[in-house]
C-alpha cells in the first residue's frame, strides 16, 4: 500500500483549521483531537524519512532507487592515474623449481640451452614456530645452582608468543570476529588451541599497554587546529550507552559512557580544554564549550531535502543547490575560495534565508490562545532559524582551509562501531566496551599514519611504539 503523504498532510491541516474555528467542543474532546493530529503528523514524518533527507542509513531504505553505476560516463574499473595493486616479480624467490623439456617430445637433432622463461606463484605458507629457551645451569663446589636468566616476557613453561597475541587481538578488535570464531581460526589454520578466555586476556593486556597511548593522543588532540566530534548509541549488557568520538586526519579517540551529553564529553578530558575549531552536527551540548563551531553541511543537505520533499519548501531546494555549489568551489581551490568568492556565497546565502521568511514564516502570536513560552514551529522553520543563527559555522569552510564542508571524518571513524553492533548485537560488559574503544583508537590512529594494524599490534606486544608516537 502506497501512502500519499501530501494528501494526508493537506487533510490534517484542514482538520486543524476547522478545529480552531469550532467553538462548541468541550476542552477534553479538543485536547484529544489535537493529540491525535499530533500523532498522525509524527507518524507521517517518519514515513517520509529516507537516507537522502535524514540520517537513516541507505541499507534501511526498502525501496531505495540506486543510481546507475556509470552515471558519470566513466568505464568500470580503475580510472586513469589510479595506482593499482598488481603483483610484481621478485628478484630473490624463496624456492626455485627447474622445469626441463621432456627429451622424448623433441625431434632428432642438436639443441643448445638458451636460458629459461620464468613465472612466479605467490602463496602463503602458514606454520607454527615453537621457540624453546634453554637456560644453562651451573653448580658450584658447594652444590649451589646458577641458572641463566630467561627473557623478561618468558615467564611460563609453555606460553603464547607476541605474534599469537597480536593475531588474536587483530581478529577480535580490528576484524570484529566473535571470540568463538577466533578460536576456530587458530585451531583450523594454525593448529593452536586457543580459548575464548585467552582471547579476552590478550585484549585486556593490549588495553593495559595502551594506557600511555591514550594519554598521548589526548595531548595531541588538544593542540590540533580542527577536531571532529560525533557520538552513536551502543548496547552494553542490554542497557543503552553512548560511544563518543573525537578525531582528525591523524588521530582518533573513542570513549564510552552511560550519558550522551556534556558529562560524557567532560569525562573524555579533551573538549573542556580545547580552544580550536570543533566540527559537529549542531547537537546542542557541543555549544557549551568555548570553541569555534563548524557545522556539518552533509546534515544540512539531508534536512533541506526533507523540507523540500515533505513540506514543499522551495527555499530549501535553492539553499541546497547553493551549498553544493560552494562545496564544489572549495574542492576546486587549493584550500578555500578567495575572499571575494566567499563573500558572494555569503550574500546569496543571506538572501535565500531572508526570502524564506515569506514562504516559511514564524508562528502567529495571535494563535497563542493563552499558551506560554515559545510557540511550536514546523521542522522547516526550526531549520531556517538554526541556519540563520549559525551562519558563521555553516559557511566557515569558505574562510578556513582547515575546515571541511562536512563532518564526514567523524562519521567515517565511528562507522565500524555500527558494524560491531550488527555482528555482536551488544557488548557484554563495560570493560569489554572500554577495551574496544582504546584498542580501536590505537589501530585507527596507526592506520591514519601509515602503520598497518598487524604491525602495530606486533610492536605493542613487543614493547615498542610506532615512530610517530612519543608516549608521555
HELIX and SHEET records of a PDB file:
HELIX    1   1 UNK A    5  UNK A   21  1                                  17    
HELIX    2   2 UNK A   27  UNK A   47  1                                  21    
HELIX    3   3 UNK A   58  UNK A   60  5                                   3    
HELIX    4   4 UNK A  103  UNK A  105  5                                   3    
HELIX    5   5 UNK A  162  UNK A  169  1                                   8    
HELIX    6   6 UNK A  170  UNK A  174  3                                   5    
HELIX    7   7 UNK A  179  UNK A  185  1                                   7    
HELIX    8   8 UNK A  186  UNK A  190  3                                   5    
HELIX    9   9 UNK A  196  UNK A  209  1                                  14    
HELIX   10  10 UNK A  211  UNK A  222  1                                  12    
HELIX   11  11 UNK A  262  UNK A  268  1                                   7    
HELIX   12  12 UNK A  284  UNK A  288  5                                   5    
HELIX   13  13 UNK A  297  UNK A  310  1                                  14    
HELIX   14  14 UNK A  314  UNK A  332  1                                  19    
HELIX   15  15 UNK A  339  UNK A  359  1                                  21    
HELIX   16  16 UNK A  365  UNK A  367  5                                   3    
HELIX   17  17 UNK A  379  UNK A  389  1                                  11    
HELIX   18  18 UNK A  391  UNK A  394  1                                   4    
HELIX   19  19 UNK A  396  UNK A  398  5                                   3    
HELIX   20  20 UNK A  408  UNK A  424  1                                  17    
HELIX   21  21 UNK A  430  UNK A  448  1                                  19    
HELIX   22  22 UNK A  453  UNK A  461  1                                   9    
SHEET    1   A 2 UNK A 137  UNK A 139  0                                        
SHEET    2   A 2 UNK A 145  UNK A 147 -1                                        
SHEET    1   B 5 UNK A 252  UNK A 257  0                                        
SHEET    2   B 5 UNK A 239  UNK A 247 -1                                        
SHEET    3   B 5 UNK A 226  UNK A 236 -1                                        
SHEET    4   B 5 UNK A 277  UNK A 280  1                                        
SHEET    5   B 5 UNK A 292  UNK A 295  1                                        
END                                                                             
